[in-house]
Amino acid sequence: MKRRHALCACIFTGSAALTVLALWLGVWLRYPALNSADSVTIAFAVYGIGPEKAEAIVAERARGGEFRDWQDFEDRMAGKGIGPTLAGQVRKSMRMGASR
């Protein structure tokens, strides 16, 4: 909710504004899939996840393969700065997504 208000308060110009708005609307209108989302989508979708933690999620997914379920996500991300609270935020904001 806070992210939405902050984005609305900003004034953008040029194509960067359209890109950010399109990304924001895409995340807002549906839940992105954790197993296929890039770091920018994860950072926009989950309140409390910044670029560094989003990159850590993508790197862990690349290293260990797709996350099997939410417990697998929590277990693999526990030592990488994403504890139970942030894992809960990810669970609320994203869906696991089917394997490609």
C-alpha positions in Angstrom: 0.0 0.0 0.0 2.8 2.5 0.9 4.6 1.7 -2.3 1.5 2.6 -4.3 1.2 6.0 -2.6 4.9 6.8 -3.0 4.8 5.9 -6.7 1.7 8.1 -7.2 3.3 11.0 -5.5 6.3 10.9 -7.8 6.4 12.9 -11.0 8.1 11.1 -13.9 8.9 12.2 -17.4 9.7 10.5 -20.6 9.7 6.7 -21.3 11.1 5.9 -17.9 7.8 7.0 -16.4 5.9 4.7 -18.7 8.2 1.8 -18.0 7.9 2.2 -14.2 4.1 2.7 -14.4 3.7 -0.4 -16.6 5.8 -2.5 -14.3 3.9 -1.2 -11.3 0.5 -1.9 -12.8 1.6 -5.4 -13.9 2.7 -6.3 -10.4 -0.4 -4.6 -8.8 -2.9 -6.3 -11.1 -1.7 -9.9 -10.6 0.6 -11.8 -8.4 3.9 -12.5 -10.2 5.4 -16.0 -10.1 8.4 -16.3 -7.8 10.0 -19.1 -10.0 10.0 -16.9 -13.1 10.2 -13.3 -11.9 13.3 -11.2 -12.3 14.8 -9.2 -9.5 13.1 -5.9 -10.5 9.7 -7.6 -10.4 10.4 -9.2 -7.0 11.6 -5.8 -5.6 8.4 -4.1 -6.8 6.0 -6.8 -5.8 7.2 -7.4 -2.2 7.2 -4.6 0.4 10.4 -4.8 2.3 12.5 -6.5 -0.4 15.0 -4.2 -2.0 17.2 -4.8 -5.0 19.9 -6.7 -3.0 17.5 -9.2 -1.5 15.7 -9.6 -4.8 19.0 -10.4 -6.5 19.7 -12.9 -3.7 16.4 -14.7 -4.4 17.2 -14.8 -8.2 20.8 -16.0 -7.5 19.5 -18.8 -5.2 17.0 -19.9 -7.7 19.7 -20.0 -10.4 22.0 -21.9 -8.1 19.6 -24.5 -6.6 16.8 -24.6 -9.2 13.3 -23.5 -8.9 11.7 -23.4 -5.4 9.6 -26.5 -4.9 7.2 -24.9 -2.3 7.1 -22.1 0.3 9.0 -24.2 2.9 11.8 -24.9 0.4 11.9 -21.1 -0.2 12.2 -20.4 3.5 14.8 -23.0 4.1 17.0 -21.9 1.2 16.7 -18.2 1.9 17.1 -18.4 5.7 20.8 -17.6 5.7 20.6 -14.9 3.1 18.8 -12.1 5.0 15.2 -13.3 4.4 13.8 -14.7 7.6 10.2 -15.8 8.5 8.8 -12.3 8.4 10.1 -11.4 5.0 9.3 -14.8 3.7 5.7 -14.2 4.8 5.7 -10.9 2.9 6.9 -12.8 -0.2 4.2 -15.4 0.2 1.5 -12.7 0.5 2.7 -10.8 -2.6 3.7 -13.5 -5.0 2.6 -17.0 -6.2 5.1 -19.9 -6.4 4.5 -20.4 -10.1 4.7 -23.5 -12.2 7.9 -24.9 -13.5 8.8 -23.8 -17.0 
